[in-house]
């Protein structure tokens, strides 16, 4: 059948929830009390053995993953090449550049023409040219204002369309899961197989090994030893001899 499938990141939370359900079952809780093993330590062991326990439900997981992938491919539409909205039309990028550059160039031209025209008027030189430059300057200023206003409105509309397109394009994973009965059934079948054939046997084995390695009740600790006795100095040559009583004068 090949190597077992590796759980995806989106399935890690389901595995942890299934592990917690098995640990909270009356059978496992009773064995935890008998063995004295902390529940959090058993949970850590179960999380570390995800590759071993998940392999027992590999067939159900493959079917669930395949149905989920098919649902994702059916729900996803063709991606736009240039983003949503008016950006897909040819020449949209050129229009955007012109919309930004036109107000700037018109404003620069207006300032230049107005300075030259009013400069000639102050110098009383070439009055006809001065009037022409002033007129062209004011006209360029009007063009700059109108194009700037149009550019702002166009940018606002583009941003609004982009937000609406993003809101429609982003799918809701929970809604997609509940909308597909086959996918929900495949997920439930995988979780049942994971709990019954993978997680529960592993936890029972861990608790059985912990109970077998625990010391029997009433057995002394391995650090306990017979009472320590001081050295016996009563050996040959160390026996005390009876001394005669002192004589009275």
VEXLOTI-735782 format. One record per atom (N, C-alpha, C): residue number from 1; residue in one letter; atom name; z, x, y negated. Coordinates in steps of 0.2 Angstrom, whole numbers, padded with zeros to 4 digits. Layout:
 pos code site     z     x     y
 NUM    A   CA     Z     X     Y
...
This chain:
 pos code site     z     x     y
   1    X    N  0000  0004  0006
   1    X   CA  0000  0000  0000
   1    X    C  0000  0004 -0006
   2    X    N  0001  0011 -0006
   2    X   CA  0001  0015 -0011
   2    X    C  0008  0016 -0014
   3    X    N  0008  0019 -0020
   3    X   CA  0015  0020 -0023
   3    X    C  0017  0014 -0027
   4    X    N  0023  0013 -0027
   4    X   CA  0026  0007 -0031
   4    X    C  0024  0007 -0038
   5    X    N  0023  0001 -0041
   5    X   CA  0021  0001 -0048
   5    X    C  0027  0003 -0052
   6    X    N  0026  0006 -0058
   6    X   CA  0031  0008 -0062
   6    X    C  0032  0002 -0067
   7    X    N  0039  0000 -0068
   7    X   CA  0040 -0005 -0073
   7    X    C  0038 -0003 -0080
   8    X    N  0035 -0008 -0083
   8    X   CA  0033 -0007 -0090
   8    X    C  0040 -0007 -0095
   9    X    N  0039 -0005 -0101
   9    X   CA  0045 -0005 -0106
   9    X    C  0047 -0013 -0107
  10    X    N  0042 -0017 -0107
  10    X   CA  0044 -0024 -0108
  10    X    C  0047 -0027 -0102
  11    X    N  0048 -0024 -0097
  11    X   CA  0051 -0027 -0091
  11    X    C  0058 -0024 -0090
  12    X    N  0060 -0019 -0094
  12    X   CA  0066 -0016 -0093
  12    X    C  0072 -0020 -0094
  13    X    N  0071 -0024 -0099
  13    X   CA  0077 -0029 -0101
  13    X    C  0077 -0034 -0095
  14    X    N  0072 -0037 -0092
  14    X   CA  0072 -0041 -0087
  14    X    C  0076 -0038 -0081
  15    X    N  0075 -0032 -0079
  15    X   CA  0078 -0028 -0074
  15    X    C  0085 -0028 -0075
  16    X    N  0087 -0026 -0082
  16    X   CA  0094 -0025 -0083
  16    X    C  0098 -0032 -0083
  17    X    N  0095 -0037 -0085
  17    X   CA  0098 -0044 -0084
  17    X    C  0099 -0046 -0077
  18    X    N  0094 -0044 -0072
  18    X   CA  0094 -0046 -0065
  18    X    C  0100 -0042 -0062
  19    X    N  0101 -0035 -0064
  19    X   CA  0106 -0031 -0062
  19    X    C  0113 -0034 -0064
  20    X    N  0114 -0036 -0070
  20    X   CA  0120 -0039 -0072
  20    X    C  0121 -0046 -0068
  21    X    N  0116 -0050 -0067
  21    X   CA  0118 -0056 -0063
  21    X    C  0120 -0054 -0056
  22    X    N  0117 -0049 -0053
  22    X   CA  0120 -0047 -0046
  22    X    C  0127 -0044 -0046
  23    X    N  0128 -0040 -0051
  23    X   CA  0135 -0037 -0052
  23    X    C  0140 -0043 -0053
  24    X    N  0138 -0048 -0057
  24    X   CA  0143 -0054 -0058
  24    X    C  0144 -0059 -0053
  25    X    N  0140 -0058 -0047
  25    X   CA  0140 -0063 -0042
  25    X    C  0147 -0062 -0038
  26    X    N  0150 -0067 -0035
  26    X   CA  0157 -0067 -0032
  26    X    C  0157 -0062 -0027
  27    X    N  0152 -0061 -0023
  27    X   CA  0152 -0056 -0017
  27    X    C  0153 -0049 -0020
  28    X    N  0149 -0047 -0025
  28    X   CA  0150 -0040 -0028
  28    X    C  0156 -0039 -0032
  29    X    N  0159 -0044 -0035
  29    X   CA  0165 -0044 -0039
  29    X    C  0171 -0043 -0034
  30    X    N  0170 -0046 -0028
  30    X   CA  0176 -0045 -0023
  30    X    C  0176 -0038 -0020
  31    X    N  0170 -0036 -0019
  31    X   CA  0169 -0029 -0016
  31    X    C  0171 -0024 -0021
  32    X    N  0170 -0025 -0027
  32    X   CA  0172 -0020 -0033
  32    X    C  0180 -0020 -0033
  33    X    N  0183 -0026 -0032
  33    X   CA  0190 -0026 -0032
  33    X    C  0193 -0022 -0026
  34    X    N  0190 -0023 -0020
  34    X   CA  0193 -0019 -0014
  34    X    C  0192 -0012 -0015
  35    X    N  0186 -0010 -0017
  35    X   CA  0184 -0002 -0017
  35    X    C  0187  0001 -0023
  36    X    N  0189 -0002 -0029
  36    X   CA  0191  0001 -0035
  36    X    C  0186  0004 -0039
  37    X    N  0180  0003 -0038
  37    X   CA  0175  0006 -0042
  37    X    C  0174  0002 -0048
  38    X    N  0173  0005 -0054
  38    X   CA  0172  0002 -0060
  38    X    C  0166 -0002 -0060
  39    X    N  0165 -0008 -0063
  39    X   CA  0159 -0011 -0064
  39    X    C  0154 -0008 -0068
  40    X    N  0156 -0004 -0073
  40    X   CA  0151 -0001 -0078
  40    X    C  0148  0005 -0074
  41    X    N  0152  0008 -0070
  41    X   CA  0149  0014 -0066
  41    X    C  0144  0011 -0061
  42    X    N  0145  0006 -0058
  42    X   CA  0140  0003 -0053
  42    X    C  0134  0001 -0057
  43    X    N  0135 -0002 -0063
  43    X   CA  0129 -0004 -0067
  43    X    C  0125  0003 -0069
  44    X    N  0128  0008 -0071
  44    X   CA  0124  0014 -0072
  44    X    C  0121  0017 -0066
  45    X    N  0124  0016 -0060
  45    X   CA  0120  0018 -0054
  45    X    C  0114  0014 -0053
  46    X    N  0115  0007 -0054
  46    X   CA  0109  0003 -0053
  46    X    C  0103  0004 -0058
  47    X    N  0105  0005 -0064
  47    X   CA  0100  0007 -0069
  47    X    C  0096  0013 -0068
  48    X    N  0100  0018 -0065
  48    X   CA  0097  0025 -0063
  48    X    C  0092  0024 -0057
  49    X    N  0093  0019 -0053
  49    X   CA  0090  0018 -0047
  49    X    C  0084  0013 -0048
  50    X    N  0081  0012 -0054
  50    X   CA  0076  0007 -0055
  50    X    C  0070  0008 -0051
  51    X    N  0068  0015 -0050
  51    X   CA  0062  0016 -0046
  51    X    C  0063  0014 -0039
  52    X    N  0069  0015 -0036
  52    X   CA  0070  0013 -0029
  52    X    C  0071  0006 -0028
  53    X    N  0075  0003 -0032
  53    X   CA  0076 -0005 -0031
  53    X    C  0070 -0009 -0033
  54    X    N  0066 -0007 -0038
  54    X   CA  0060 -0011 -0040
  54    X    C  0055 -0010 -0035
  55    X    N  0055 -0005 -0031
  55    X   CA  0049 -0004 -0026
  55    X    C  0050 -0010 -0021
  56    X    N  0056 -0012 -0020
  56    X   CA  0057 -0018 -0014
  56    X    C  0053 -0024 -0016
  57    X    N  0052 -0025 -0023
  57    X   CA  0048 -0031 -0025
  57    X    C  0042 -0029 -0028
  58    X    N  0038 -0024 -0026
  58    X   CA  0032 -0022 -0029
  58    X    C  0026 -0027 -0028
  59    X    N  0026 -0030 -0023
  59    X   CA  0020 -0035 -0022
  59    X    C  0021 -0041 -0027
  60    X    N  0027 -0043 -0028
  60    X   CA  0028 -0048 -0033
  60    X    C  0027 -0046 -0040
  61    X    N  0029 -0040 -0041
  61    X   CA  0028 -0037 -0048
  61    X    C  0021 -0036 -0050
  62    X    N  0017 -0034 -0045
  62    X   CA  0010 -0032 -0046
  62    X    C  0006 -0039 -0048
  63    X    N  0008 -0044 -0044
  63    X   CA  0005 -0051 -0046
  63    X    C  0007 -0053 -0053
  64    X    N  0013 -0052 -0054
  64    X   CA  0015 -0055 -0061
  64    X    C  0012 -0050 -0066
  65    X    N  0011 -0044 -0066
  65    X   CA  0008 -0040 -0071
  65    X    C  0001 -0041 -0071
  66    X    N -0003 -0043 -0066
  66    X   CA -0010 -0045 -0066
  66    X    C -0011 -0051 -0070
  67    X    N -0007 -0056 -0068
  67    X   CA -0007 -0063 -0072
  67    X    C -0006 -0062 -0079
  68    X    N -0001 -0058 -0081
  68    X   CA  0000 -0056 -0088
  68    X    C -0005 -0053 -0091
  69    X    N -0008 -0048 -0088
  69    X   CA -0014 -0045 -0091
  69    X    C -0020 -0049 -0092
  70    X    N -0021 -0054 -0087
  70    X   CA -0027 -0058 -0088
  70    X    C -0026 -0063 -0094
  71    X    N -0019 -0066 -0094
  71    X   CA -0018 -0070 -0100
  71    X    C -0019 -0067 -0107
  72    X    N -0017 -0060 -0107
  72    X   CA -0018 -0056 -0113
  72    X    C -0025 -0055 -0115
  73    X    N -0029 -0054 -0110
  73    X   CA -0037 -0053 -0111
  73    X    C -0040 -0060 -0113
  74    X    N -0038 -0066 -0110
  74    X   CA -0041 -0072 -0112
  74    X    C -0038 -0074 -0119
  75    X    N -0032 -0072 -0121
  75    X   CA -0030 -0074 -0128
  75    X    C -0032 -0070 -0134
  76    X    N -0035 -0064 -0132
  76    X   CA -0037 -0059 -0137
  76    X    C -0044 -0060 -0139
  77    X    N -0046 -0061 -0145
  77    X   CA -0053 -0062 -0147
  77    X    C -0056 -0055 -0149
  78    X    N -0062 -0055 -0151
  78    X   CA -0066 -0049 -0152
  78    X    C -0063 -0047 -0159
  79    X    N -0061 -0040 -0159
  79    X   CA -0058 -0037 -0165
  79    X    C -0064 -0036 -0170
  80    X    N -0063 -0038 -0177
  80    X   CA -0068 -0036 -0182
  80    X    C -0069 -0029 -0183
  81    X    N -0075 -0027 -0185
  81    X   CA -0076 -0020 -0186
  81    X    C -0074 -0017 -0192
  82    X    N -0073 -0022 -0197
  82    X   CA -0071 -0019 -0204
  82    X    C -0066 -0023 -0207
  83    X    N -0062 -0026 -0203
  83    X   CA -0056 -0030 -0205
  83    X    C -0058 -0037 -0206
  84    X    N -0053 -0042 -0208
  84    X   CA -0055 -0049 -0209
  84    X    C -0058 -0050 -0215
  85    X    N -0060 -0056 -0216
  85    X   CA -0062 -0058 -0223
  85    X    C -0069 -0056 -0225
  86    X    N -0070 -0055 -0231
  86    X   CA -0076 -0053 -0234
  86    X    C -0078 -0046 -0233
  87    X    N -0073 -0042 -0229
  87    X   CA -0075 -0035 -0228
  87    X    C -0080 -0034 -0223
  88    X    N -0082 -0039 -0219
  88    X   CA -0087 -0038 -0214
  88    X    C -0094 -0039 -0216
  89    X    N -0095 -0041 -0222
  89    X   CA -0102 -0042 -0225
  89    X    C -0104 -0035 -0228
  90    X    N -0111 -0034 -0226
  90    X   CA -0113 -0027 -0229
  90    X    C -0113 -0027 -0236
  91    X    N -0111 -0021 -0239
  91    X   CA -0111 -0020 -0246
  91    X    C -0104 -0022 -0249
  92    X    N -0099 -0024 -0245
  92    X   CA -0093 -0026 -0248
  92    X    C -0089 -0020 -0251
  93    X    N -0090 -0014 -0247
  93    X   CA -0087 -0008 -0250
  93    X    C -0089 -0006 -0257
  94    X    N -0096 -0007 -0258
  94    X   CA -0099 -0005 -0264
  94    X    C -0097 -0010 -0270
  95    X    N -0096 -0016 -0268
  95    X   CA -0094 -0021 -0273
  95    X    C -0087 -0020 -0275
  96    X    N -0083 -0018 -0270
  96    X   CA -0076 -0016 -0272
  96    X    C -0075 -0010 -0276
  97    X    N -0079 -0005 -0275
  97    X   CA -0079  0001 -0279
  97    X    C -0082 -0001 -0286
  98    X    N -0087 -0005 -0287
  98    X   CA -0089 -0007 -0293
  98    X    C -0084 -0011 -0297
  99    X    N -0081 -0015 -0293
  99    X   CA -0076 -0019 -0297
  99    X    C -0070 -0015 -0300
 100    X    N -0069 -0009 -0297
 100    X   CA -0064 -0005 -0300
 100    X    C -0066 -0001 -0305
 101    X    N -0072  0002 -0304
 101    X   CA -0075  0007 -0309
 101    X    C -0078  0003 -0315
 102    X    N -0080 -0003 -0315
 102    X   CA -0084 -0006 -0321
 102    X    C -0079 -0007 -0327
 103    X    N -0073 -0009 -0325
 103    X   CA -0068 -0010 -0331
 103    X    C -0066 -0003 -0334
 104    X    N -0066  0002 -0330
 104    X   CA -0064  0008 -0333
 104    X    C -0069  0011 -0337
 105    X    N -0075  0011 -0334
 105    X   CA -0081  0014 -0338
 105    X    C -0082  0010 -0345
 106    X    N -0082  0003 -0344
 106    X   CA -0083 -0001 -0350
 106    X    C -0078  0001 -0355
 107    X    N -0071  0002 -0353
 107    X   CA -0066  0003 -0358
 107    X    C -0067  0010 -0361
 108    X    N -0069  0015 -0357
 108    X   CA -0071  0022 -0360
 108    X    C -0077  0021 -0365
 109    X    N -0082  0018 -0363
 109    X   CA -0088  0017 -0368
 109    X    C -0086  0013 -0374
 110    X    N -0081  0008 -0374
 110    X   CA -0079  0004 -0380
 110    X    C -0075  0009 -0384
 111    X    N -0071  0013 -0382
 111    X   CA -0067  0017 -0386
 111    X    C -0071  0022 -0389
 112    X    N -0076  0025 -0386
 112    X   CA -0081  0030 -0389
 112    X    C -0085  0027 -0394
 113    X    N -0088  0021 -0393
 113    X   CA -0093  0018 -0398
 113    X    C -0089  0016 -0404
 114    X    N -0083  0014 -0403
 114    X   CA -0079  0011 -0409
 114    X    C -0077  0017 -0413
 115    X    N -0075  0023 -0410
 115    X   CA -0073  0029 -0414
 115    X    C -0079  0032 -0418
 116    X    N -0084  0032 -0415
 116    X   CA -0090  0035 -0418
 116    X    C -0092  0030 -0424
 117    X    N -0093  0023 -0422
 117    X   CA -0095  0019 -0427
 117    X    C -0090  0019 -0433
 118    X    N -0084  0018 -0432
 118    X   CA -0079  0018 -0438
 118    X    C -0079  0025 -0441
 119    X    N -0080  0030 -0438
 119    X   CA -0080  0037 -0441
 119    X    C -0086  0037 -0446
 120    X    N -0092  0035 -0444
 120    X   CA -0098  0035 -0448
 120    X    C -0096  0030 -0454
 121    X    N -0093  0025 -0453
 121    X   CA -0092  0020 -0459
 121    X    C -0087  0024 -0464
 122    X    N -0082  0027 -0462
 122    X   CA -0077  0031 -0466
 122    X    C -0081  0036 -0470
 123    X    N -0086  0039 -0466
 123    X   CA -0090  0045 -0470
 123    X    C -0095  0042 -0474
 124    X    N -0096  0036 -0474
 124    X   CA -0102  0033 -0478
 124    X    C -0109  0036 -0476
 125    X    N -0110  0037 -0470
 125    X   CA -0116  0040 -0467
 125    X    C -0119  0036 -0462
 126    X    N -0125  0035 -0462
 126    X   CA -0129  0031 -0458
 126    X    C -0126  0024 -0456
 127    X    N -0126  0020 -0461
 127    X   CA -0122  0013 -0461
 127    X    C -0126  0009 -0455
 128    X    N -0132  0009 -0454
 128    X   CA -0135  0005 -0449
 128    X    C -0133  0007 -0442
 129    X    N -0133  0014 -0441
 129    X   CA -0131  0017 -0434
 129    X    C -0123  0015 -0433
 130    X    N -0119  0015 -0439
 130    X   CA -0112  0014 -0438
 130    X    C -0111  0007 -0436
 131    X    N -0115  0002 -0439
 131    X   CA -0114 -0005 -0437
 131    X    C -0116 -0006 -0430
 132    X    N -0121 -0003 -0428
 132    X   CA -0123 -0004 -0421
 132    X    C -0118 -0001 -0416
 133    X    N -0115  0005 -0418
 133    X   CA -0110  0008 -0413
 133    X    C -0104  0003 -0413
 134    X    N -0102  0001 -0419
 134    X   CA -0096 -0004 -0419
 134    X    C -0097 -0010 -0415
 135    X    N -0103 -0013 -0415
 135    X   CA -0105 -0019 -0411
 135    X    C -0105 -0018 -0404
 136    X    N -0108 -0012 -0402
 136    X   CA -0109 -0010 -0395
 136    X    C -0102 -0009 -0392
 137    X    N -0097 -0006 -0397
 137    X   CA -0091 -0004 -0394
 137    X    C -0087 -0011 -0393
 138    X    N -0087 -0016 -0397
 138    X   CA -0083 -0022 -0396
 138    X    C -0086 -0026 -0390
 139    X    N -0093 -0025 -0389
 139    X   CA -0096 -0028 -0383
 139    X    C -0093 -0025 -0377
 140    X    N -0093 -0018 -0377
 140    X   CA -0091 -0015 -0371
 140    X    C -0083 -0017 -0370
 141    X    N -0079 -0018 -0375
 141    X   CA -0072 -0019 -0374
 141    X    C -0072 -0026 -0371
 142    X    N -0076 -0031 -0373
 142    X   CA -0076 -0038 -0370
 142    X    C -0078 -0037 -0363
 143    X    N -0083 -0033 -0361
 143    X   CA -0085 -0032 -0354
 143    X    C -0079 -0029 -0350
 144    X    N -0076 -0025 -0353
 144    X   CA -0070 -0021 -0349
 144    X    C -0065 -0027 -0347
 145    X    N -0063 -0031 -0352
 145    X   CA -0058 -0036 -0351
 145    X    C -0060 -0041 -0346
 146    X    N -0066 -0043 -0346
 146    X   CA -0069 -0048 -0342
 146    X    C -0069 -0046 -0335
 147    X    N -0072 -0040 -0334
 147    X   CA -0072 -0037 -0327
 147    X    C -0066 -0035 -0324
 148    X    N -0061 -0033 -0328
 148    X   CA -0054 -0032 -0326
 148    X    C -0051 -0038 -0323
 149    X    N -0052 -0044 -0327
 149    X   CA -0049 -0050 -0325
 149    X    C -0052 -0052 -0318
 150    X    N -0059 -0052 -0318
 150    X   CA -0062 -0053 -0311
 150    X    C -0060 -0049 -0305
 151    X    N -0059 -0043 -0307
 151    X   CA -0057 -0038 -0301
 151    X    C -0050 -0040 -0299
 152    X    N -0045 -0042 -0304
 152    X   CA -0038 -0044 -0302
 152    X    C -0039 -0050 -0297
 153    X    N -0043 -0055 -0299
 153    X   CA -0043 -0061 -0296
 153    X    C -0046 -0060 -0289
 154    X    N -0051 -0056 -0288
 154    X   CA -0054 -0054 -0282
 154    X    C -0049 -0051 -0277
 155    X    N -0046 -0046 -0280
 155    X   CA -0041 -0043 -0276
 155    X    C -0035 -0047 -0273
 156    X    N -0033 -0052 -0277
 156    X   CA -0028 -0057 -0275
 156    X    C -0031 -0061 -0270
 157    X    N -0037 -0064 -0270
 157    X   CA -0040 -0068 -0265
 157    X    C -0041 -0064 -0258
 158    X    N -0043 -0058 -0259
 158    X   CA -0043 -0054 -0253
 158    X    C -0037 -0053 -0249
 159    X    N -0031 -0051 -0253
 159    X   CA -0025 -0051 -0250
 159    X    C -0022 -0057 -0247
 160    X    N -0024 -0063 -0250
 160    X   CA -0022 -0069 -0247
 160    X    C -0025 -0071 -0241
 161    X    N -0032 -0069 -0241
 161    X   CA -0036 -0070 -0234
 161    X    C -0033 -0066 -0229
 162    X    N -0032 -0059 -0231
 162    X   CA -0029 -0055 -0226
 162    X    C -0023 -0057 -0223
 163    X    N -0018 -0059 -0227
 163    X   CA -0011 -0062 -0224
 163    X    C -0012 -0068 -0220
 164    X    N -0017 -0072 -0222
 164    X   CA -0018 -0078 -0218
 164    X    C -0021 -0076 -0211
 165    X    N -0026 -0072 -0211
 165    X   CA -0029 -0069 -0205
 165    X    C -0024 -0066 -0200
 166    X    N -0020 -0062 -0203
 166    X   CA -0015 -0058 -0199
 166    X    C -0010 -0063 -0196
 167    X    N -0008 -0068 -0200
 167    X   CA -0003 -0073 -0197
 167    X    C -0006 -0077 -0191
 168    X    N -0013 -0078 -0191
 168    X   CA -0016 -0082 -0186
 168    X    C -0017 -0078 -0180
 169    X    N -0019 -0071 -0181
 169    X   CA -0021 -0067 -0176
 169    X    C -0015 -0064 -0172
 170    X    N -0009 -0064 -0174
 170    X   CA -0003 -0061 -0171
 170    X    C -0001 -0067 -0166
 171    X    N -0001 -0066 -0159
 171    X   CA  0001 -0071 -0154
 171    X    C  0009 -0070 -0153
 172    X    N  0012 -0076 -0151
 172    X   CA  0019 -0076 -0149
 172    X    C  0020 -0075 -0142
 173    X    N  0023 -0069 -0140
 173    X   CA  0023 -0068 -0133
 173    X    C  0027 -0073 -0129
 174    X    N  0033 -0075 -0132
 174    X   CA  0037 -0080 -0129
 174    X    C  0033 -0087 -0128
 175    X    N  0029 -0089 -0133
 175    X   CA  0025 -0095 -0132
 175    X    C  0020 -0094 -0127
 176    X    N  0017 -0089 -0127
 176    X   CA  0012 -0088 -0122
 176    X    C  0015 -0088 -0114
 177    X    N  0021 -0085 -0114
 177    X   CA  0024 -0085 -0107
 177    X    C  0025 -0092 -0105
 178    X    N  0028 -0096 -0109
 178    X   CA  0030 -0103 -0108
 178    X    C  0024 -0107 -0107
 179    X    N  0019 -0106 -0110
 179    X   CA  0013 -0110 -0110
 179    X    C  0009 -0109 -0103
 180    X    N  0010 -0104 -0099
 180    X   CA  0007 -0103 -0093
 180    X    C  0012 -0104 -0087
 181    X    N  0011 -0110 -0084
 181    X   CA  0016 -0111 -0078
 181    X    C  0015 -0106 -0072
 182    X    N  0009 -0103 -0071
 182    X   CA  0008 -0098 -0066
 182    X    C  0011 -0092 -0067
 183    X    N  0011 -0090 -0074
 183    X   CA  0014 -0084 -0076
 183    X    C  0022 -0084 -0075
 184    X    N  0024 -0090 -0077
 184    X   CA  0032 -0091 -0077
 184    X    C  0034 -0091 -0069
 185    X    N  0030 -0094 -0065
 185    X   CA  0032 -0094 -0058
 185    X    C  0032 -0087 -0055
 186    X    N  0026 -0083 -0057
 186    X   CA  0026 -0076 -0054
 186    X    C  0032 -0072 -0057
 187    X    N  0034 -0073 -0063
 187    X   CA  0039 -0069 -0066
 187    X    C  0046 -0071 -0062
 188    X    N  0047 -0077 -0061
 188    X   CA  0053 -0079 -0057
 188    X    C  0053 -0077 -0050
 189    X    N  0047 -0077 -0047
 189    X   CA  0047 -0074 -0040
 189    X    C  0048 -0067 -0040
 190    X    N  0046 -0063 -0045
 190    X   CA  0047 -0056 -0045
 190    X    C  0055 -0055 -0046
 191    X    N  0058 -0059 -0050
 191    X   CA  0065 -0058 -0052
 191    X    C  0069 -0059 -0045
 192    X    N  0067 -0065 -0042
 192    X   CA  0071 -0067 -0036
 192    X    C  0071 -0061 -0030
 193    X    N  0064 -0059 -0029
 193    X   CA  0063 -0053 -0025
 193    X    C  0067 -0047 -0027
 194    X    N  0067 -0046 -0033
 194    X   CA  0071 -0040 -0036
 194    X    C  0078 -0040 -0035
 195    X    N  0081 -0046 -0036
 195    X   CA  0088 -0047 -0035
 195    X    C  0090 -0046 -0027
 196    X    N  0086 -0050 -0023
 196    X   CA  0088 -0051 -0016
 196    X    C  0086 -0045 -0012
 197    X    N  0080 -0042 -0013
 197    X   CA  0078 -0037 -0008
 197    X    C  0079 -0030 -0011
 198    X    N  0080 -0029 -0018
 198    X   CA  0081 -0023 -0021
 198    X    C  0088 -0021 -0024
 199    X    N  0090 -0025 -0028
 199    X   CA  0096 -0023 -0032
 199    X    C  0102 -0024 -0027
 200    X    N  0103 -0030 -0024
 200    X   CA  0109 -0032 -0020
 200    X    C  0110 -0027 -0014
 201    X    N  0104 -0026 -0010
 201    X   CA  0106 -0021 -0005
 201    X    C  0108 -0014 -0007
 202    X    N  0105 -0012 -0013
 202    X   CA  0107 -0005 -0016
 202    X    C  0114 -0005 -0018
 203    X    N  0117 -0011 -0021
 203    X   CA  0124 -0011 -0023
 203    X    C  0128 -0011 -0017
 204    X    N  0127 -0015 -0012
 204    X   CA  0131 -0016 -0006
 204    X    C  0131 -0009 -0003
 205    X    N  0126 -0005 -0003
 205    X   CA  0126  0002  0000
 205    X    C  0131  0006 -0004
 206    X    N  0130  0006 -0010
 206    X   CA  0134  0010 -0015
 206    X    C  0142  0008 -0014
 207    X    N  0143  0002 -0013
 207    X   CA  0150  0000 -0012
 207    X    C  0153  0002 -0006
 208    X    N  0149  0001 -0001
 208    X   CA  0151  0003  0006
 208    X    C  0152  0011  0007
 209    X    N  0148  0015  0004
 209    X   CA  0149  0022  0003
 209    X    C  0156  0024 -0001
 210    X    N  0157  0020 -0006
 210    X   CA  0163  0021 -0010
 210    X    C  0169  0019 -0006
 211    X    N  0169  0014 -0002
 211    X   CA  0174  0012  0002
 211    X    C  0176  0016  0007
 212    X    N  0171  0019  0010
 212    X   CA  0172  0024  0016
 212    X    C  0175  0031  0014
 213    X    N  0173  0033  0007
 213    X   CA  0176  0039  0005
 213    X    C  0182  0039  0002
 214    X    N  0185  0032  0001
 214    X   CA  0192  0032 -0002
 214    X    C  0197  0033  0003
 215    X    N  0203  0036  0001
 215    X   CA  0208  0038  0005
 215    X    C  0212  0032  0008
 216    X    N  0214  0032  0014
 216    X   CA  0217  0026  0017
 216    X    C  0224  0025  0013
 217    X    N  0226  0018  0014
 217    X   CA  0232  0016  0010
 217    X    C  0238  0020  0014
 218    X    N  0243  0022  0010
 218    X   CA  0249  0026  0013
 218    X    C  0247  0033  0014
 219    X    N  0241  0035  0014
 219    X   CA  0240  0043  0015
 219    X    C  0242  0047  0009
 220    X    N  0245  0052  0010
 220    X   CA  0247  0056  0004
 220    X    C  0241  0060  0001
 221    X    N  0242  0062 -0005
 221    X   CA  0237  0065 -0009
 221    X    C  0236  0072 -0006
 222    X    N  0230  0074 -0007
 222    X   CA  0228  0081 -0004
 222    X    C  0232  0086 -0008
 223    X    N  0235  0085 -0013
 223    X   CA  0239  0090 -0017
 223    X    C  0246  0090 -0015
 224    X    N  0248  0085 -0010
 224    X   CA  0255  0085 -0008
 224    X    C  0256  0090 -0003
 225    X    N  0262  0093 -0002
 225    X   CA  0264  0098  0003
 225    X    C  0271  0097  0004
 226    X    N  0273  0100  0010
 226    X   CA  0280  0100  0012
 226    X    C  0284  0103  0006
 227    X    N  0291  0101  0006
 227    X   CA  0295  0103  0001
 227    X    C  0295  0111  0001
 228    X    N  0295  0114 -0005
 228    X   CA  0295  0121 -0005
 228    X    C  0302  0124 -0004
 229    X    N  0303  0128  0000
 229    X   CA  0309  0131  0002
 229    X    C  0309  0138 -0001
 230    X    N  0315  0140 -0003
 230    X   CA  0316  0147 -0006
 230    X    C  0315  0152  0000
 231    X    N  0314  0158 -0002
 231    X   CA  0314  0163  0003
 231    X    C  0321  0164  0007
 232    X    N  0320  0165  0013
 232    X   CA  0327  0167  0017
 232    X    C  0328  0174  0017
 233    X    N  0333  0176  0014
 233    X   CA  0335  0183  0013
 233    X    C  0340  0185  0019
 234    X    N  0342  0180  0023
 234    X   CA  0346  0182  0028
 234    X    C  0342  0185  0034
 235    X    N  0341  0191  0034
 235    X   CA  0337  0195  0039
 235    X    C  0342  0200  0042
 236    X    N  0339  0204  0046
 236    X   CA  0342  0209  0049
 236    X    C  0344  0214  0044
 237    X    N  0351  0216  0044
 237    X   CA  0353  0221  0039
 237    X    C  0355  0218  0033
 238    X    N  0354  0211  0032
 238    X   CA  0356  0208  0026
 238    X    C  0362  0203  0027
 239    X    N  0365  0203  0033
 239    X   CA  0370  0199  0034
 239    X    C  0376  0201  0031
 240    X    N  0380  0197  0028
 240    X   CA  0386  0199  0024
 240    X    C  0392  0201  0030
 241    X    N  0396  0206  0029
 241    X   CA  0401  0208  0033
 241    X    C  0408  0206  0030
 242    X    N  0412  0205  0034
 242    X   CA  0419  0203  0032
 242    X    C  0423  0209  0029
 243    X    N  0425  0208  0023
 243    X   CA  0429  0213  0020
 243    X    C  0437  0212  0021
 244    X    N  0440  0218  0022
 244    X   CA  0448  0217  0023
 244    X    C  0451  0215  0016
 245    X    N  0456  0211  0017
 245    X   CA  0460  0209  0011
 245    X    C  0463  0215  0008
 246    X    N  0464  0215  0002
 246    X   CA  0467  0221 -0002
 246    X    C  0474  0221  0000
 247    X    N  0476  0228  0000
 247    X   CA  0483  0229  0001
 247    X    C  0488  0228 -0005
 248    X    N  0494  0225 -0004
 248    X   CA  0498  0224 -0009
 248    X    C  0502  0231 -0010
 249    X    N  0503  0233 -0016
 249    X   CA  0507  0239 -0018
 249    X    C  0514  0238 -0016
